[in-house]
Amino acid sequence: MKTRIFALSLLLPASIATSAFSQERNNPDWNVTTAAGFPHFFSLQVARKVTDKLAVGVAAGISPVPESTKSCGAQVSMFGDNFEVTSRYHFSRTSFFGGFNLGYQVFHVHSVQNTIPGGDYDIIDGVKVIYATPHIGWLKVYASGFSIGSEFGLRIPLTSSRYTEKSGPGNYTPDVGDSVNHGLDALAKKPLPFVTLIRLGYSF
């Protein structure tokens, strides 16, 4: 009998420690993830648990678009970056959550025309946007710490401004100018779908 009690006294602390470790991994304090989606093509997020259901964090992303050559000879490339304060609230301590992000995005279009008779020019047209993103999603955290998830919502512009930097005597041809203005106006003034196709990372 004494031998059994002694054995239990040795096993009990180990059992408690194992249970505590398992609980910590299932409900981690920190979460670091990368994501791919739209309108932020690639992003990195760091979030910290505030309560059992609420986590807040920061995220930064980039949205590069490869250079293309238009029929008029103009070379057009696009690039955007953004910074966000993020939050998510998990329903009943499950993987599913409702989220709200507040962010700042800069997106610009760089057009270069070096052919005649169009006239040479080098133009950067851009937009700066402060936006809010209500969304829903899920984030599954495995015992190993591996995390995977996705999100869907709406990116809503709150305030925006346009800017232009130009050199050279030429200007946009109508097809390029219409395309640039249409795209930047959409980013600046219209709600856009917010989609995180996949979020991968580690929780600890």
C-alpha positions, -999 to 999 in steps of 0.1 A, spaced: 0 0 0 28 24 9 45 15 -24 14 25 -44 10 58 -25 47 66 -31 43 58 -68 12 80 -71 30 108 -53 56 107 -81 32 105 -109 8 131 -98 31 162 -103 40 149 -138 3 145 -146 -5 180 -135 24 194 -154 14 176 -186 -22 188 -182 -11 224 -177 12 222 -207 -16 208 -229 -40 235 -217 -15 262 -225 -10 249 -260 -47 247 -267 -52 283 -254 -20 301 -264 -10 337 -254 7 346 -287 -1 340 -324 22 348 -353 8 342 -388 13 350 -424 -17 353 -448 -26 355 -485 -57 372 -498 -74 403 -511 -71 433 -511 -39 427 -491 -20 401 -511 5 391 -484 6 400 -448 22 392 -414 2 394 -382 12 392 -345 -16 389 -320 -18 385 -282 -46 370 -262 -62 396 -238 -89 373 -224 -99 337 -231 -120 350 -260 -104 382 -271 -71 387 -290 -56 420 -303 -26 426 -325 -9 444 -354 -5 434 -390 15 447 -420 11 437 -456 22 443 -492 3 441 -525 26 440 -555 13 438 -591 39 428 -618 47 453 -645 27 451 -677 30 468 -711 -1 484 -726 -9 486 -763 2 522 -764 37 512 -751 33 524 -716 48 502 -688 25 501 -658 33 486 -624 14 488 -591 23 484 -555 5 488 -522 13 484 -485 -8 486 -454 -6 486 -416 -35 475 -393 -45 472 -357 -65 439 -354 -89 423 -330 -108 391 -329 -134 377 -305 -139 339 -304 -174 326 -299 -176 303 -269 -139 296 -270 -141 279 -304 -121 284 -336 -147 307 -350 -145 344 -344 -158 379 -353 -131 404 -360 -126 442 -366 -94 458 -381 -86 495 -384 -59 502 -410 -40 525 -432 -31 517 -468 -11 534 -495 -14 521 -531 2 536 -562 4 531 -599 36 538 -617 33 544 -654 63 551 -678 60 560 -715 92 562 -735 79 559 -770 70 585 -797 45 598 -807 28 592 -773 53 615 -756 76 606 -727 63 607 -692 68 591 -658 38 593 -635 30 580 -601 -6 582 -592 -15 570 -557 -42 569 -530 -39 569 -492 -68 553 -473 -79 548 -437 -103 519 -435 -122 496 -413 -126 459 -419 -154 440 -400 -151 403 -408 -157 367 -396 -133 338 -397 -119 308 -380 -84 300 -367 -76 264 -357 -47 259 -333 -33 224 -330 -15 210 -300 18 214 -317 12 252 -321 5 250 -358 -23 274 -368 -44 276 -399 -74 297 -408 -93 320 -432 -114 352 -430 -142 369 -449 -155 404 -446 -157 439 -460 -130 466 -463 -148 500 -458 -129 532 -466 -134 559 -439 -113 587 -454 -89 589 -484 -67 612 -505 -52 611 -539 -17 622 -549 2 625 -582 39 629 -591 48 636 -627 78 642 -649 81 645 -687 60 664 -712 36 635 -721 5 622 -704 -17 591 -701 -34 579 -732 -71 576 -725 -72 538 -720 -44 540 -694 -57 570 -677 -93 556 -674 -79 523 -660 -57 541 -634 -85 564 -623 -111 537 -621 -89 514 -600 -77 541 -576 -112 555 -571 -124 520 -562 -97 516 -536 -104 551 -522 -142 553 -522 -159 519 -525 -163 490 -500 -143 460 -512 -145 423 -504 -120 413 -477 -108 377 -481 -80 358 -464 -77 327 -485 -54 311 -460 -36 321 -428 -7 299 -415 15 303 -385 24 293 -350 8 299 -316 26 297 -283 
